[in-house]
Amino acid sequence: MAEIDDIDEKERTTRDWAGILAPRVLRAMLWGFLMGGEMLILLNILGQWGQQFGIPLTEPEGFSQFLLIFIGFEVAIQLLRGTIFPYVLSVARALTSMIILVLITDGGVISIPVPSTPQIPIPQEMGLTFTIEFKAVLAVMLLLSLLSIVKNLLQAVIFVSEEEEEPEVPPELP
């Protein structure tokens, strides 16, 4: 941030802006990848691997969209670092994550039907469904999200209280 203050606003060139923005964009892309991008790649690889071996691997409905939303929030948070906006976006991300997790998991119960394939012959009358109930785990995740919201709100208050306003002194006054 010191380099930003050293250069007057009117004197900034494209090279100066590139020097300021390039590290932020690279950091944002790296954090976006670490916070969900690798999971999207893994889901794609597993889906292709399952098709290759005839195993129907399907992701929970809406999981990719959840990851994309999460990655978008993380990239925006990293780009706006040093302002109040990351705290606001972190609260919005936590609220969005809570809502989407409850919707995707249907309140903590995931049912995955297993279709009949040549490798796994299942009679039509019998349906095989894997059901995973993790309401307690979901409750813990929601509580952790609430703690994240409280933490970000407190950090926002601290950030605002530490910001000092410098009075504007007209140039003609000493």
GINOR-V971014 format. One line per field, one symbol per residue. phi: phi as a letter, one per 20 degrees, with the letter a starting at -180 (. if undefined). psi: psi as a letter, one per 30 degrees, with the letter a starting at -180 (. if undefined). burial: b if it has 16 or more other C-alpha atoms within 10 Angstrom, else e. Layout:
phi = ???
psi = ???
burial = ???
This chain:
phi = .fffffefgfefdffffffeegfffffffffffferffffffffffffffffemdfeceggnfffffffffffffffffegncffgffffffffffffffffffelmocdddfdffcgfcfcfgfeddcedddcffffffffffffffffgffffffffffefdeeffdgffef
psi = fefefekkefgkleeeeefeeeeeeeeeeeeeeegfeeeeeeeeeeeeeeeeggkjjklkkfeeeeeeeeeeeeeeeeegkgafeeeeeeeeeeeeeeeeeeeeghggkkkjkjlkleeikkkeekkkkkkkjheeeeeeeeeeeeeeeeeeeeeeeeeeffkkkkkjkkffk.
burial = eeeeeeeeeeeeeeeeeeeeeeebbeebbebbbebbbeebeebeeebeeeeeeebbeeeeeebbebbebbbbbbbbbbbeeeeebbbebbbebbbbbbebbbebbeebebeeebeeeeeeeeeeeeeeeeeeeeeeebeeebeebbebbeebbeebeeeeeeeeeeeeeeeeee
